[in-house]
Structures are given as structure tokens and as C-alpha cells.
Amino acid sequence: MKAEKKITLFAIGIFLFVFLPVYCSAQSAAKPGSRVIHVVHANSLEFDKRLGDGAQRLIGNVVLADDSTTLYSDSAYSFPDNSFRAFGHVHMSRKDSVDLYGDSLHYNGITRITQVYGKTIKCVRKGMTLTTKHLLYDISGHSVNYWDGGTIVDSNNTLTSMIGIYNSAERMCYFKERVVLTNPKYVIHCDTMLYAPDSKVAFFRGPTRITSKSNFMYCEKGYYNTSRNYCQFWQNPYMLNKKGDSLSGDQIYYDRNRDYGQVLDNVSLVDTADNIILKGDYAEYNGGDETILATCKALLLQVYNKDTLHLHGDTLFGKNISMTDTNKNGKPKLMLAYHHVKFFKKDLSGKCDSLTYDEKDSIMRMFYAPILWSDENQLTADSMRLHFRNKKMDILDMRGHSFIVSRDTLASKLLKDDSAASAQSMKDTLVSDSLHPAHDSLSTDSSHLHHDSVTVINRIVHGGDTLQFNQVKGKNMKGYFKDNKMYKVKVMGNAQTIYYVYTDNNATLLGANRADCSNMVLYITNSKINSITFLQKPDATLYPTKQVKQSDFLLGGFHWYEYMKPRSVPDIFKGSE
């Protein structure tokens, strides 16, 4: 019994000798209101004067703590200002905040800054783990920093960078230099990134590249919600698929889960395979349906070797278009343009209400008052189908009230010259008669006659009655092209034509030929009718020049729409602005 009491008293004495001085020194060195580091456990304690007055060395299963932080290590140095250094299997834990693991740790009790060293340092916070080689933890500033490269892993992503800062108060991570975020579905490379661990949203600054199996995206400013898988980009954003097709604009919103996107301002979709460019100020892309819709100054460009077709409509719609390479079967594209459609090409222009182009049959279909201008020819019908072969015009199929008109400028000039000569002769005669009237009673009537005749003369001289037109009319027609030039026209049903005939050297106008026939074939050279083949019951008459009057030589349903013809790219936007 006495031996047991001696052992107990000896143990109490050791406890008081080892731990009481540590506690007392920590309490005496601490300022009022400051945090005090307590020694919770150590296998042994030594004083080391080489480290300064009051410095203590703790060895074996060291545990230090204050009201919010606990430190575990193999050994430690403790100082009167609440600073300490820990070595071996270091683990620093903040309540409901951060766990640090490393080979050694230095804690400054005044600045409350912790530095952790080791081959592999880990910082763990609520499912997010940081590994690095040198870490600084500012307790007062609520931040964890590294500058020698680090890797952060959470449930969805792995992020690496050279410099990183995590602010626990703001719950925001800042990364700089060679930032790479790896997700199972994509990889993000950028120079600067802000990352919110709670919402898993990454914000980009500077050139940013996002690569996935299906597409590539680029921007210089934007964000990506890695949890919900949608993003929004600014500053030179664009998307690329593996075929090289690109979609760009001033702003891009993209939902990867739905493969759905919206593009604002300066929209441009480039289809490299078919040399098609789709533009506008607003576009919606739906990868699930493989469609894209463009509006607000919408424009489609079909690029050929030597020329480009520019087509505008209120709305342009494309089918079987994918930015994620889901169209693996190479399904033919379908393009639709509707309302106020106009297009321009050097050798072809036109307008209609609605238009479709299907790659499956290479046919462009025009609906509701379509008009085509091919060189000098104006073509109209209830509807039109323009067939392409090897991206060149092949056959034009015109259905219902088909009409082809071209202005015969040579006939107009010759008739104008002849009319002017006749008018001058008439004017001389009228003036002479007015100066020498035969009877006074006729003076007033002669004055009126003189005024009316001068009006007619002025109208003739100024070209009002000298516009002449070659015309072909029928129920249906087919026009045939060679090198995008119309060279033959078949007229089927109720065929009628008016065309002007010249001498061989085109110096003299012989007259106008008017023909009616059930069906006919016309051959065109240099945009003029060269010959006609009448197929059934022709009725043709050549009228001499003196019998040609403008009003008598217009077929029923004639209209001249030259004022509507687009002559440049800006013209296709007129009337729809």
C-alpha cells in the first residue's frame, strides 16, 4: 500500500513538473484577449535555451490546441508568444473548416500564419483536397495559398495550377498560371480561373480552351457550371467540331447536357464541308434535333469557286447541323428561309416569300410570288424549283403562270431613234401650221393640237414609250443551264412569245415576232432568244417596225420588276430592316 502511494505521488509530481510550467508560461506570455495554445499531450517535455527563453521541446504524440485548432505531430517546439514548430506526421485541424497534413509546420502566434512543408502536403476541406509542396495558411485572413504548383480534387473535377489561393470566408478559389481543370466530360485550359467549390462554378479570365470528345470551345472571359454542365462565354468566343465547323458570336450560352446553345450578336456558323456560312444577330442551336435558327439580319452565304451567293430572310433555319459530331451518318442538310427572302449572286438574284434548299435532291424551292433574275432575264411563276448539279444551276422548273421577260435594249434604242426622227418631223410640221393657219376659226384648236403633240413628242423622246421587251409566257416552263447560263427553255401549255428580230448585223430592226403555240422550245444566246421551235399548231406573225406599239406588244400578265432586283449585297436587306 505504501509503495502504491509513493508511485501515485511520483506520477503527480512528474505531471506538475512537466505540464504545469508549460501551461503557466503560455498563460503568462499571452496578452489579454488573445488565443492561448495549450499542450494537451506529449510523451516528454524539455527546455531548450538555444531556442530562446521559455522555449520548450515536446516529443512523442504531441497534441496542441486552442479553442478552434488542434495540432498533432511527432515532436514540436513551443514558444511563449504562442508560436510553435511541429515535425513529423503533422496534422493541423480547424473546427468545421480545414485539415492540413505535412512533414513540418511553422505557426506564428502573432500573425497567425501557418506554413506547411513536405514532399506531399494535403489540405482537406469538405470533400475538396489540395496537394502541394509548400503551403501558407493565413488563419486571420481565412486563406490557403500555394505558389509552387498544386492539385485540387473534388467529387467532379481535378484542377492543377502553379499559383492558388483559397479564401474560406468568401468560399472562392483563385488560380493563376497553367490552370487545367479536368472533368470526365471535358478539359479546361486557361491562364486565370476563379472557382467556387460550393456551387462548382469556374470563372475564366484570359484565353480559355475547353476540349471534349465532341467539340472544342474557346473564349477570353466566361464561366462554366461544372455541376449542372452549362456555360456562358464572352470576348471572341467560338465552338468547333471535329469536322472543322465553327459557331461564333459576341456571346455564347451552351448547355452541354442538352447540347443546346444561344448566340448573340455577330453570329457566324461556318460549314466547311459545304462552304456555307450562316450569319445573324441571334441564333439558337439545338444539337438534340440537329437544328440551328438564325434571325435579326440573318444571312446565308454559299461560297463557290469564283462567286458567293448571299441570301437574306427574316428567319433562316438549318436541319441536320451538329456542333458535336452527332450527325455520324452524314444526313443531308435542309435549309429554310422564310419571309422577305432575297438573294444576290453576280449572275443570279431573286426574291420570294419563302425558300427551301435540300441537299438530298439539291433542289432550291421558292414559294409565294417568286422572281428570279438570271443575267438580263426576269423569271416569274407561282412556284419555282431550281435544281443544282455539282453546285451549279442545272434545271429551273417553273410551275403556274410562268413568265420570262428581258428588256431588249437594242430594240428600244432603234425604235427610240426612229420615233425621235418622226417626232421632229411632226413638230416642224405643227410649228409651221401654227404660224400660218388656214382659217382663223381653227386657231384655238390648232393651239390645243400643238400642245398635245408636244407632250407626246416629249414622252417619246425621253423614252417613256420606247421600252421594248422579249417575252415568253406559258403554263409551265423548264429552263436549262450550262455554266450557270440559261441556254434553253421548254414552254409547256398555252405557250406565247414576243421577241424582236434584226438583220444579221443587228443594225436594223425588222420588227417584232408574236407567236402562239401549245408547246415550244427556245434557244438563248447571250441572254437573247436565238431560235424557237414550235411543237404544236403554231400561229406566228412578224410585225414590221412601224406597226410595233408598246401597249400592243405586252402579253397578258406582264410585269416588269426591275426596281425590285437586288444589284448588290446591301440590296437584299432593303425592305426588311
C-alpha positions as CSV (number, residue, x, y, z in Angstrom):
1,M,0.0,0.0,0.0
2,K,2.8,2.4,0.9
3,A,4.5,1.6,-2.4
4,E,1.4,2.4,-4.4
5,K,1.0,5.7,-2.7
6,K,4.6,6.6,-3.5
7,I,4.1,5.7,-7.1
8,T,1.0,7.9,-7.3
9,L,2.7,10.8,-5.7
10,F,5.7,10.4,-8.0
11,A,3.3,10.5,-11.1
12,I,1.6,13.6,-9.8
13,G,4.9,15.2,-9.3
14,I,6.0,14.4,-12.8
15,F,2.8,15.8,-14.3
16,L,3.2,19.0,-12.3
17,F,6.9,19.3,-13.3
18,V,6.2,18.7,-17.0
19,F,2.9,20.2,-17.8
20,L,2.3,22.9,-15.3
21,P,5.3,25.1,-16.4
22,V,4.1,24.9,-20.0
23,Y,0.6,25.9,-19.1
24,C,1.8,28.7,-16.8
25,S,4.4,30.1,-19.3
26,A,1.8,30.1,-22.1
27,Q,-0.7,31.9,-19.8
28,S,1.8,34.5,-18.6
29,A,3.1,35.2,-22.2
30,A,-0.3,35.6,-23.7
31,K,-1.9,39.0,-23.9
32,P,-5.4,39.6,-22.5
33,G,-8.0,38.6,-25.0
34,S,-5.5,36.6,-27.3
35,R,-5.7,33.0,-28.1
36,V,-3.7,30.7,-25.9
37,I,-2.1,27.4,-27.2
38,H,-2.4,24.6,-24.7
39,V,-0.3,21.5,-24.5
40,V,-2.9,18.7,-24.5
41,H,-0.4,15.8,-24.6
42,A,3.3,15.0,-25.1
43,N,5.3,12.0,-24.0
44,S,8.1,14.2,-22.8
45,L,9.0,17.9,-22.5
46,E,12.4,19.6,-22.5
47,F,13.5,23.2,-22.1
48,D,15.9,24.4,-24.9
49,K,17.6,27.7,-24.1
50,R,19.1,27.7,-27.6
51,L,15.6,28.5,-29.0
52,G,15.0,31.4,-26.5
53,D,13.7,31.9,-23.0
54,G,10.7,29.9,-22.3
55,A,11.0,27.7,-25.4
56,Q,10.1,24.1,-24.9
57,R,10.6,20.9,-26.8
58,L,7.8,18.4,-26.9
59,I,8.5,14.9,-28.0
60,G,6.2,12.0,-28.8
61,N,2.4,12.1,-29.7
62,V,2.3,15.8,-29.4
63,V,-1.1,17.4,-29.2
64,L,-1.5,21.3,-29.1
65,A,-4.8,23.1,-29.1
66,D,-6.7,26.3,-28.7
67,D,-10.4,26.9,-28.8
68,S,-10.7,26.2,-32.6
69,T,-7.5,24.5,-33.7
70,T,-5.8,21.2,-32.8
71,L,-2.3,20.2,-33.9
72,Y,-0.9,16.6,-34.0
73,S,2.8,15.8,-34.6
74,D,5.7,13.6,-33.6
75,S,7.5,16.5,-32.0
76,A,7.2,20.3,-31.6
77,Y,8.8,23.4,-30.3
78,S,6.6,25.7,-28.3
79,F,7.3,29.4,-27.7
80,P,6.0,31.9,-25.2
81,D,4.3,34.0,-27.9
82,N,2.1,31.0,-28.8
83,S,4.2,30.3,-31.9
84,F,5.3,26.7,-32.4
85,R,7.0,24.4,-34.9
86,A,5.9,20.9,-35.5
87,F,7.7,18.0,-37.1
88,G,6.8,14.5,-38.4
89,H,3.3,13.4,-39.4
90,V,1.9,16.8,-38.9
91,H,-1.9,17.2,-38.9
92,M,-3.5,20.6,-38.1
93,S,-7.3,20.6,-37.8
94,R,-9.6,23.7,-37.7
95,K,-13.1,23.0,-36.5
96,D,-15.5,22.5,-39.4
97,S,-13.0,24.2,-41.7
98,V,-9.6,22.9,-42.9
99,D,-7.4,19.9,-42.2
100,L,-3.7,20.3,-43.1
101,Y,-1.2,17.4,-43.4
102,G,2.6,17.7,-44.0
103,D,6.1,16.8,-42.8
104,S,6.7,20.0,-40.9
105,L,4.7,23.1,-39.9
106,H,5.6,26.6,-38.6
107,Y,2.9,28.7,-36.8
108,N,3.4,32.4,-36.0
109,G,1.4,33.2,-32.9
110,I,1.4,36.9,-33.6
111,T,0.5,36.9,-37.3
112,R,-1.5,33.7,-37.1
113,I,0.1,32.5,-40.3
114,T,0.9,28.8,-40.8
115,Q,3.5,27.4,-43.3
116,V,3.5,23.8,-44.1
117,Y,6.4,21.9,-45.8
118,G,6.8,18.4,-47.1
119,K,7.1,16.2,-50.2
120,T,3.3,15.9,-50.2
121,I,1.2,18.4,-48.4
122,K,-2.5,17.9,-48.2
123,C,-5.2,20.4,-47.4
124,V,-8.7,18.9,-47.0
125,R,-12.0,20.9,-46.7
126,K,-15.5,19.3,-47.2
127,G,-14.7,16.9,-50.0
128,M,-12.1,19.1,-51.6
129,T,-8.4,18.0,-51.3
130,L,-5.4,20.1,-52.2
131,T,-1.9,18.6,-52.6
132,T,1.2,20.8,-53.0
133,K,4.8,21.1,-51.8
134,H,4.7,24.4,-49.8
135,L,1.5,25.8,-48.3
136,L,0.8,29.0,-46.4
137,Y,-2.4,29.2,-44.3
138,D,-3.4,32.6,-43.0
139,I,-5.9,31.9,-40.2
140,S,-6.9,35.6,-39.7
141,G,-7.2,36.2,-43.5
142,H,-9.1,32.9,-43.9
143,S,-6.9,31.9,-46.9
144,V,-4.8,29.0,-48.0
145,N,-2.1,29.8,-50.6
146,Y,0.4,27.9,-52.7
147,W,2.9,29.1,-55.3
148,D,5.0,26.0,-56.3
149,G,2.2,24.2,-58.1
150,G,-0.8,22.4,-56.7
151,T,-3.6,19.9,-57.4
152,I,-7.2,20.2,-56.2
153,V,-9.6,17.3,-56.4
154,D,-13.3,17.3,-55.6
155,S,-16.1,15.0,-56.4
156,N,-16.3,16.1,-60.1
157,N,-13.1,17.8,-61.1
158,T,-9.3,17.8,-60.8
159,L,-7.6,21.2,-61.0
160,T,-3.9,22.0,-61.3
161,S,-2.1,25.4,-61.4
162,M,1.1,27.0,-60.4
163,I,-0.4,29.5,-58.0
164,G,-3.6,29.1,-55.9
165,I,-5.5,30.9,-53.2
166,Y,-8.5,29.6,-51.3
167,N,-10.5,32.1,-49.3
168,S,-12.7,30.2,-46.8
169,A,-14.6,33.4,-45.9
170,E,-15.5,34.1,-49.5
171,R,-15.6,30.4,-50.3
172,M,-13.8,31.1,-53.5
173,C,-10.6,29.7,-55.1
174,Y,-8.2,31.8,-57.2
175,F,-5.8,30.1,-59.6
176,K,-3.1,31.5,-61.9
177,E,-0.6,30.2,-64.5
178,R,-1.1,27.0,-66.4
179,V,-4.5,26.3,-64.9
180,V,-6.0,23.0,-66.0
181,L,-9.5,21.7,-64.9
182,T,-10.2,18.1,-65.8
183,N,-13.7,16.8,-65.8
184,P,-14.8,13.3,-67.0
185,K,-16.5,15.1,-70.0
186,Y,-14.0,17.9,-70.8
187,V,-10.7,19.6,-70.0
188,I,-10.3,23.3,-69.4
189,H,-7.0,25.1,-70.0
190,C,-6.7,28.8,-69.1
191,D,-4.4,31.4,-67.6
192,T,-6.6,32.7,-64.7
193,M,-9.6,31.0,-63.0
194,L,-11.9,31.7,-60.1
195,Y,-13.6,28.6,-58.7
196,A,-16.5,28.3,-56.3
197,P,-16.2,24.9,-54.6
198,D,-19.8,25.0,-53.2
199,S,-21.5,25.7,-56.5
200,K,-18.7,24.2,-58.6
201,V,-18.7,27.2,-60.9
202,A,-15.5,28.2,-62.7
203,F,-15.0,31.7,-63.9
204,F,-12.4,32.4,-66.7
205,R,-10.1,35.3,-67.4
206,G,-7.8,35.3,-70.4
207,P,-7.5,32.8,-73.2
208,T,-9.5,29.7,-72.3
209,R,-9.8,26.4,-74.2
210,I,-12.3,23.7,-73.4
211,T,-11.8,20.4,-75.1
212,S,-14.1,17.4,-75.1
213,K,-14.7,14.3,-77.2
214,S,-17.4,16.0,-79.1
215,N,-16.2,19.6,-79.6
216,F,-13.8,22.4,-78.7
217,M,-14.7,25.8,-77.2
218,Y,-12.7,29.0,-76.8
219,C,-13.3,32.3,-75.0
220,E,-11.4,35.0,-73.2
221,K,-14.0,35.6,-70.5
222,G,-16.8,33.5,-69.2
223,Y,-18.0,30.9,-66.7
224,Y,-18.7,27.1,-66.5
225,N,-21.1,25.5,-64.1
226,T,-19.3,22.1,-63.8
227,S,-22.1,20.7,-61.7
228,R,-25.1,21.5,-64.0
229,N,-22.9,21.4,-67.1
230,Y,-23.7,24.7,-68.7
231,C,-21.5,27.7,-69.5
232,Q,-21.5,31.2,-71.0
233,F,-18.7,32.9,-72.9
234,W,-17.7,36.4,-73.9
235,Q,-14.8,38.1,-75.7
236,N,-14.1,36.2,-79.0
237,P,-16.0,33.0,-78.1
238,Y,-16.4,30.2,-80.6
239,M,-17.1,26.4,-80.8
240,L,-15.5,23.9,-83.2
241,N,-16.5,20.3,-84.0
242,K,-14.0,17.7,-85.3
243,K,-15.1,18.4,-88.9
244,G,-13.8,22.0,-88.6
245,D,-17.3,23.6,-88.5
246,S,-17.4,26.7,-86.2
247,L,-20.0,28.7,-84.4
248,S,-19.1,32.1,-83.0
249,G,-20.6,35.4,-81.8
250,D,-20.2,38.1,-79.2
251,Q,-21.8,35.9,-76.5
252,I,-22.4,32.2,-76.4
253,Y,-24.6,30.3,-73.9
254,Y,-24.2,26.5,-74.1
255,D,-25.9,23.6,-72.1
256,R,-23.8,20.5,-72.6
257,N,-26.3,18.1,-71.1
258,R,-29.0,19.2,-73.6
259,D,-26.5,20.1,-76.4
260,Y,-28.4,23.4,-76.6
261,G,-26.9,26.9,-77.2
262,Q,-27.8,30.5,-77.8
263,V,-25.6,33.0,-79.6
264,L,-25.9,36.8,-79.5
265,D,-24.6,39.5,-81.9
266,N,-22.3,38.9,-84.9
267,V,-23.4,35.2,-85.1
268,S,-21.5,33.1,-87.6
269,L,-21.8,29.4,-88.4
270,V,-19.2,28.1,-90.8
271,D,-19.9,24.7,-92.5
272,T,-16.5,23.8,-94.1
273,A,-17.7,20.7,-95.8
274,D,-20.4,22.5,-97.9
275,N,-18.8,26.0,-97.9
276,I,-21.9,27.5,-96.2
277,I,-21.8,30.5,-93.7
278,L,-24.8,31.4,-91.7
279,K,-24.9,34.8,-90.0
280,G,-27.3,36.9,-87.9
281,D,-27.5,38.8,-84.6
282,Y,-29.3,36.0,-82.8
283,A,-29.2,32.2,-83.2
284,E,-30.4,29.1,-81.3
285,Y,-28.6,25.8,-81.7
286,N,-30.3,22.5,-80.7
287,G,-28.0,19.6,-81.0
288,G,-30.7,17.1,-80.0
289,D,-32.7,18.0,-83.1
290,E,-29.6,18.9,-85.0
291,T,-31.0,22.3,-85.9
292,I,-30.0,25.9,-85.9
293,L,-32.2,29.0,-86.2
294,A,-30.8,32.5,-87.1
295,T,-32.7,35.8,-87.2
296,C,-32.1,39.6,-86.9
297,K,-30.2,40.5,-90.1
298,A,-30.0,36.8,-90.9
299,L,-27.7,36.0,-93.9
300,L,-26.6,32.8,-95.6
301,L,-23.5,32.7,-97.8
302,Q,-22.9,29.8,-100.2
303,V,-19.3,30.1,-101.3
304,Y,-18.4,28.9,-104.8
305,N,-15.1,28.9,-106.6
306,K,-15.4,32.3,-108.2
307,D,-18.5,33.8,-106.6
308,T,-20.7,33.7,-103.5
309,L,-24.5,33.6,-103.2
310,H,-25.8,35.9,-100.4
311,L,-29.3,35.1,-99.2
312,H,-31.3,37.0,-96.6
313,G,-34.6,36.3,-94.9
314,D,-36.4,37.3,-91.7
315,T,-35.5,33.8,-90.3
316,L,-33.1,31.2,-91.5
317,F,-33.3,27.6,-90.3
318,G,-30.9,24.7,-90.8
319,K,-31.6,21.0,-90.2
320,N,-29.1,18.2,-89.7
321,I,-26.4,20.6,-88.4
322,S,-24.4,19.5,-85.4
323,M,-21.6,21.1,-83.4
324,T,-20.9,17.9,-81.5
325,D,-20.4,15.4,-84.4
326,T,-23.6,13.5,-83.6
327,N,-24.5,13.6,-87.3
328,K,-22.4,10.5,-87.9
329,N,-24.5,9.2,-90.8
330,G,-23.8,12.4,-92.9
331,K,-27.5,13.1,-93.2
332,P,-28.1,15.8,-95.9
333,K,-28.7,19.3,-94.7
334,L,-32.0,21.1,-95.1
335,M,-32.0,24.9,-95.2
336,L,-35.2,27.0,-94.9
337,A,-35.6,30.8,-95.3
338,Y,-39.0,32.4,-94.7
339,H,-40.5,35.8,-95.1
340,H,-39.0,38.6,-97.2
341,V,-36.4,36.4,-98.8
342,K,-33.9,38.0,-101.2
343,F,-30.6,36.7,-102.6
344,F,-27.8,38.0,-104.8
345,K,-25.1,36.5,-106.9
346,K,-23.3,38.1,-109.8
347,D,-25.2,36.0,-112.4
348,L,-28.3,35.3,-110.3
349,S,-30.5,37.2,-107.9
350,G,-34.1,36.7,-106.7
351,K,-36.8,37.3,-104.2
352,C,-39.8,35.3,-102.8
353,D,-41.6,34.9,-99.5
354,S,-40.2,31.5,-98.5
355,L,-37.4,29.3,-99.8
356,T,-36.0,25.8,-99.0
357,Y,-32.9,24.0,-100.1
358,D,-32.5,20.3,-99.5
359,E,-29.1,18.6,-100.0
360,K,-30.9,15.3,-100.5
361,D,-32.0,16.3,-104.0
362,S,-30.0,19.5,-104.5
363,I,-33.2,21.5,-105.2
364,M,-34.0,25.0,-104.1
365,R,-37.7,25.6,-103.9
366,M,-39.2,29.1,-104.0
367,F,-42.8,29.9,-102.8
368,Y,-45.2,32.9,-103.0
369,A,-44.5,35.3,-105.8
370,P,-41.0,34.1,-106.6
371,I,-38.9,36.2,-109.0
372,L,-35.5,35.2,-110.5
373,W,-33.1,37.4,-112.4
374,S,-30.6,35.4,-114.5
375,D,-28.4,37.8,-116.3
376,E,-30.9,40.0,-118.2
377,N,-33.8,37.6,-117.9
378,Q,-36.6,38.1,-115.3
379,L,-38.4,34.9,-114.5
380,T,-41.7,34.6,-112.6
381,A,-44.2,31.8,-111.7
382,D,-46.5,30.7,-108.9
383,S,-43.6,28.5,-107.6
384,M,-40.1,27.6,-108.8
385,R,-37.7,24.7,-108.3
386,L,-34.0,25.3,-109.1
387,H,-32.1,22.1,-109.5
388,F,-28.3,22.1,-108.9
389,R,-25.7,19.7,-110.1
390,N,-22.2,19.9,-108.7
391,K,-23.2,23.2,-107.0
392,K,-24.1,24.7,-110.4
393,M,-27.5,25.6,-111.7
394,D,-28.9,22.8,-113.9
395,I,-32.6,23.0,-114.4
396,L,-35.2,25.6,-113.4
397,D,-38.7,24.2,-113.0
398,M,-41.4,26.9,-113.2
399,R,-45.0,26.0,-112.2
400,G,-48.1,28.1,-112.9
401,H,-48.3,31.4,-114.8
402,S,-44.8,31.1,-115.9
403,F,-43.2,34.2,-117.5
404,I,-39.8,35.1,-118.8
405,V,-39.1,38.8,-119.7
406,S,-35.9,40.5,-120.9
407,R,-35.5,44.1,-121.9
408,D,-34.4,44.4,-125.5
409,T,-32.2,47.5,-125.2
410,L,-31.2,47.4,-128.9
411,A,-34.8,47.4,-130.0
412,S,-35.5,50.2,-127.6
413,K,-32.7,52.3,-129.0
414,L,-33.6,51.7,-132.6
415,L,-37.2,52.4,-132.0
416,K,-36.4,55.5,-129.9
417,D,-34.1,56.9,-132.7
418,D,-36.8,56.3,-135.3
419,S,-39.5,57.8,-133.0
420,A,-37.4,60.8,-132.3
421,A,-36.8,61.4,-136.1
422,S,-40.6,61.1,-136.7
423,A,-41.4,63.3,-133.8
424,Q,-39.1,66.0,-135.0
425,S,-40.6,65.9,-138.5
426,M,-44.1,66.2,-136.9
427,K,-43.0,69.0,-134.7
428,D,-41.7,71.0,-137.7
429,T,-45.0,70.5,-139.5
430,L,-47.1,71.5,-136.5
431,V,-45.0,74.7,-135.9
432,S,-45.3,75.7,-139.5
433,D,-49.1,75.2,-139.4
434,S,-49.4,77.2,-136.2
435,L,-47.6,80.1,-137.8
436,H,-49.7,80.1,-140.9
437,P,-53.2,79.0,-140.0
438,A,-55.6,78.3,-143.0
439,H,-58.6,79.8,-141.2
440,D,-58.9,82.0,-138.1
441,S,-61.7,79.8,-136.7
442,L,-59.2,76.9,-136.4
443,S,-56.5,78.9,-134.4
444,T,-57.7,77.8,-131.0
445,D,-58.0,74.1,-132.0
446,S,-54.6,74.2,-133.6
447,S,-53.1,75.6,-130.4
448,H,-54.5,72.7,-128.4
449,L,-53.3,70.2,-131.0
450,H,-49.8,71.8,-130.9
451,H,-49.7,71.4,-127.0
452,D,-50.9,67.7,-127.1
453,S,-48.5,66.8,-129.8
454,V,-45.5,68.4,-128.0
455,T,-46.5,66.3,-124.9
456,V,-46.5,63.1,-126.9
457,I,-43.2,64.1,-128.6
458,N,-41.5,64.7,-125.2
459,R,-42.7,61.4,-123.9
460,I,-41.4,59.6,-126.9
461,V,-38.0,61.4,-126.9
462,H,-37.5,60.7,-123.2
463,G,-38.1,57.0,-123.6
464,G,-41.5,56.7,-122.0
465,D,-42.9,54.6,-124.9
466,T,-39.7,53.0,-126.2
467,L,-39.1,50.3,-123.6
468,Q,-39.3,47.0,-125.5
469,F,-39.3,43.5,-124.0
470,N,-38.8,40.0,-125.2
471,Q,-41.4,37.8,-123.5
472,V,-42.2,34.1,-123.1
473,K,-45.4,33.0,-121.4
474,G,-46.8,29.6,-120.6
475,K,-48.5,27.4,-118.0
476,N,-45.3,25.7,-117.0
477,M,-41.7,26.0,-118.1
478,K,-38.3,24.4,-117.7
479,G,-35.1,26.4,-118.1
480,Y,-31.8,24.6,-118.8
481,F,-28.4,25.9,-117.7
482,K,-24.8,25.4,-118.8
483,D,-22.1,27.0,-116.7
484,N,-24.8,28.9,-114.8
485,K,-26.1,30.5,-118.0
486,M,-29.6,29.7,-119.3
487,Y,-29.4,28.3,-122.9
488,K,-32.7,26.6,-123.5
489,V,-36.3,27.0,-122.3
490,K,-39.2,24.5,-122.8
491,V,-42.7,26.0,-122.6
492,M,-45.5,23.6,-121.8
493,G,-49.1,24.6,-122.2
494,N,-50.6,27.9,-123.7
495,A,-47.2,29.0,-124.9
496,Q,-46.9,32.6,-126.2
497,T,-43.8,34.7,-127.1
498,I,-42.9,38.1,-128.3
499,Y,-39.3,38.7,-129.5
500,Y,-37.6,41.3,-131.7
501,V,-36.0,40.4,-135.0
502,Y,-33.0,42.1,-136.6
503,T,-30.9,41.9,-139.6
504,D,-27.8,39.7,-139.4
505,N,-25.5,42.5,-138.3
506,N,-28.1,43.8,-135.7
507,A,-28.0,47.2,-137.4
508,T,-31.7,47.2,-138.5
509,L,-34.7,46.2,-136.5
510,L,-37.0,44.2,-138.8
511,G,-39.9,44.1,-136.4
512,A,-41.5,42.0,-133.6
513,N,-42.4,38.4,-133.9
514,R,-45.5,37.3,-132.0
515,A,-46.2,33.6,-131.7
516,D,-48.8,31.3,-130.0
517,C,-48.4,27.6,-129.7
518,S,-49.3,24.8,-127.3
519,N,-45.7,24.0,-126.6
520,M,-42.4,25.4,-127.8
521,V,-38.6,25.3,-127.2
522,L,-36.5,28.4,-127.2
523,Y,-32.7,28.6,-127.5
524,I,-30.9,31.5,-125.9
525,T,-27.6,33.0,-126.8
526,N,-26.0,35.9,-124.9
527,S,-29.3,36.3,-122.9
528,K,-31.3,36.8,-126.2
529,I,-33.6,34.4,-128.0
530,N,-31.7,32.9,-130.8
531,S,-34.3,30.5,-132.2
532,I,-37.7,29.0,-131.5
533,T,-39.0,25.5,-132.2
534,F,-42.8,25.4,-132.3
535,L,-44.1,21.9,-131.3
536,Q,-47.8,22.0,-131.9
537,K,-50.1,24.3,-134.0
538,P,-48.0,27.4,-134.2
539,D,-49.5,30.8,-135.1
540,A,-46.8,33.3,-135.6
541,T,-46.7,36.8,-137.1
542,L,-43.9,39.2,-137.8
543,Y,-45.0,42.8,-137.3
544,P,-42.9,45.5,-139.1
545,T,-41.2,48.1,-137.1
546,K,-43.8,50.8,-137.9
547,Q,-46.6,48.7,-136.5
548,V,-44.8,48.0,-133.2
549,K,-46.5,49.8,-130.3
550,Q,-45.6,49.2,-126.7
551,S,-49.1,48.7,-125.4
552,D,-49.9,46.2,-128.2
553,F,-46.8,44.1,-127.5
554,L,-47.2,43.2,-123.9
555,L,-48.5,39.7,-123.1
556,G,-51.3,39.3,-120.6
557,G,-49.9,39.2,-117.0
558,F,-46.8,41.2,-118.0
559,H,-45.0,42.9,-115.1
560,W,-41.5,44.5,-115.1
561,Y,-39.9,44.3,-111.6
562,E,-36.6,45.8,-112.3
563,Y,-36.9,48.2,-109.3
564,M,-37.0,45.1,-107.0
565,K,-33.9,43.4,-108.4
566,P,-31.0,43.2,-105.9
567,R,-27.9,44.5,-107.6
568,S,-25.6,44.2,-104.6
569,V,-25.4,42.5,-101.2
570,P,-26.9,45.6,-99.3
571,D,-29.9,45.5,-101.6
572,I,-31.1,42.1,-100.2
573,F,-31.7,43.8,-96.8
574,K,-33.8,46.7,-98.2
575,G,-37.5,46.5,-97.2
576,S,-36.9,44.1,-94.2
577,E,-35.0,46.5,-91.9
